[in-house]
């Protein structure tokens, strides 16, 4: 019995937004000493599903754990057509100013892990894939980024290998 021939996978060039979302994440990860992420079309589809739900219902909530299927999630919302993917991810990365190395959730100089939760998901050492999507309301854009495997695991160590000067 002969095996069926393998069908070649169609190559799909990433959109400019996908490249920008991925590059913005990876620059933060490289700075933190983490392995770069790869883009996941499945995570992008899951992110789009939730972003469309949020836009249609005019809500801004994380997906319930059962709907996230073990994926990590970052959300952002702002006025339509004003922010680039770089700036959107920049809001997550900006939280690094409060970050300190430690065992999650004890990773924030403010004492509140939620002040660095977006950033720690971006740089989480075990995370390997990301997918982001935007949905629009009449006035806003809703960004959802999904991550695999999820970060922000209670009791797990998260640290940066490069310490940024804090002058």
C-alpha positions as CSV (number, residue, x, y, z in Angstrom):
1,X,0.0,0.0,0.0
2,X,1.4,3.4,-1.0
3,X,1.0,6.5,1.1
4,X,-1.1,9.3,-0.3
5,X,1.0,12.1,-1.7
6,X,1.5,15.0,0.7
7,X,-0.3,18.2,-0.5
8,X,1.9,21.3,-0.2
9,X,0.6,23.9,2.2
10,X,-0.2,27.2,0.6
11,X,2.0,29.9,1.8
12,X,0.2,33.0,3.1
13,X,2.1,36.3,3.5
14,X,1.2,37.9,6.8
15,X,-0.7,41.2,6.6
16,X,1.1,44.4,7.6
17,X,-0.9,44.4,10.9
18,X,0.1,40.8,11.7
19,X,3.8,41.6,11.1
20,X,3.5,44.7,13.2
21,X,1.8,43.0,16.1
22,X,4.3,40.2,16.0
23,X,7.4,42.4,15.7
24,X,6.1,44.7,18.5
25,X,5.7,41.7,20.8
26,X,9.1,40.2,19.8
27,X,11.0,43.5,20.4
28,X,9.7,43.5,24.0
29,X,10.6,39.8,24.4
30,X,14.1,40.2,23.0
31,X,14.7,43.1,25.4
32,X,13.5,40.9,28.3
33,X,15.6,38.0,27.2
34,X,12.7,35.8,26.1
35,X,12.4,33.7,22.9
36,X,10.6,35.4,20.0
37,X,7.0,34.3,19.3
38,X,5.6,33.0,16.1
39,X,2.3,34.1,14.6
40,X,-0.6,31.6,15.0
41,X,-3.6,31.8,12.6
42,X,-5.6,29.7,15.1
43,X,-5.0,32.2,17.9
44,X,-5.8,35.0,15.5
45,X,-9.1,33.4,14.7
46,X,-9.9,32.9,18.4
47,X,-8.9,36.5,19.1
48,X,-11.1,37.8,16.3
49,X,-14.1,35.7,17.6
50,X,-13.8,37.3,21.0
51,X,-13.1,40.8,19.6
52,X,-16.2,40.7,17.5
53,X,-18.2,39.5,20.5
54,X,-16.9,42.5,22.5
55,X,-17.6,45.0,19.8
56,X,-21.1,43.6,19.1
57,X,-22.1,43.7,22.7
58,X,-20.2,46.9,23.5
59,X,-18.4,45.2,26.3
60,X,-14.8,45.1,27.5
61,X,-14.2,41.9,29.5
62,X,-11.8,39.0,29.3
63,X,-13.2,35.8,27.8
64,X,-14.2,33.2,30.4
65,X,-11.6,30.5,30.9
66,X,-13.7,27.8,29.1
67,X,-13.9,30.0,26.0
68,X,-10.1,30.8,26.1
69,X,-9.2,27.1,26.0
70,X,-6.1,27.7,28.1
71,X,-4.9,30.6,26.0
72,X,-3.6,33.8,27.5
73,X,-5.3,37.0,26.6
74,X,-4.5,40.7,26.5
75,X,-7.2,43.3,25.7
76,X,-7.0,46.9,24.5
77,X,-9.8,49.4,23.5
78,X,-9.5,52.9,22.1
79,X,-10.9,55.3,19.6
80,X,-11.1,54.1,16.0
81,X,-8.4,54.6,13.5
82,X,-6.1,56.5,15.8
83,X,-3.6,53.8,17.0
84,X,-1.2,51.6,15.1
85,X,-0.5,48.0,16.2
86,X,2.8,49.3,17.6
87,X,1.0,51.8,19.8
88,X,-1.6,49.2,20.9
89,X,1.0,46.7,22.0
90,X,3.0,49.6,23.4
91,X,0.3,50.1,26.0
92,X,1.0,46.5,27.2
93,X,4.7,46.9,27.1
94,X,4.6,50.3,28.9
95,X,3.7,48.4,32.1
96,X,7.3,47.2,32.3
97,X,8.1,50.4,34.3
98,X,6.3,48.7,37.3
99,X,7.7,45.2,36.7
100,X,10.2,43.5,38.9
101,X,11.6,40.0,38.7
102,X,9.8,37.5,40.9
103,X,7.4,34.7,41.3
104,X,4.0,35.6,39.8
105,X,2.0,37.4,41.1
106,X,4.7,39.1,43.2
107,X,6.1,40.9,40.1
108,X,5.0,44.5,40.5
109,X,6.7,47.4,42.3
110,X,3.2,48.7,43.0
111,X,2.2,45.6,44.9
112,X,-0.6,45.0,42.3
113,X,0.1,42.3,39.7
114,X,-2.6,43.7,37.5
115,X,-0.4,46.8,37.0
116,X,2.0,44.5,35.0
117,X,-0.3,41.7,33.9
118,X,-0.3,42.7,30.2
119,X,3.5,43.1,30.1
120,X,4.2,39.8,31.9
121,X,2.0,38.0,29.4
122,X,3.9,39.6,26.5
123,X,7.3,38.5,27.9
124,X,6.2,35.2,29.6
125,X,9.1,32.8,29.1
126,X,7.1,29.7,28.2
127,X,4.8,31.5,25.7
128,X,5.7,30.6,22.1
129,X,2.8,31.8,19.9
130,X,0.6,34.9,19.5
131,X,-2.4,35.9,17.4
132,X,-4.1,39.3,17.5
133,X,-7.3,40.7,15.9
134,X,-9.2,43.9,15.9
135,X,-13.0,44.5,15.8
136,X,-14.6,47.9,15.4
137,X,-17.6,49.5,16.9
138,X,-18.9,52.8,15.5
139,X,-16.5,54.7,17.7
140,X,-13.9,52.3,19.0
141,X,-11.5,49.5,18.1
142,X,-11.2,46.4,20.3
143,X,-7.9,44.5,20.2
144,X,-7.6,41.0,21.5
145,X,-4.3,39.2,21.5
146,X,-4.2,35.5,22.4
147,X,-1.1,33.6,23.6
148,X,-0.1,29.9,23.8
149,X,0.8,28.6,26.2
150,X,-0.7,31.1,28.5
151,X,1.4,33.1,30.9
152,X,0.7,34.7,34.3
153,X,0.8,31.3,36.1
154,X,0.6,31.7,39.9
155,X,3.9,30.7,41.6
156,X,5.9,30.6,38.3
157,X,9.1,32.6,38.0
158,X,9.2,35.5,35.6
159,X,12.3,37.7,35.1
160,X,14.1,39.6,32.6
161,X,17.7,38.8,31.7
162,X,18.5,42.4,30.8
163,X,18.0,45.0,33.5
164,X,17.0,48.3,32.1
165,X,18.6,51.3,33.8
166,X,16.0,53.2,35.9
167,X,17.2,56.7,36.1
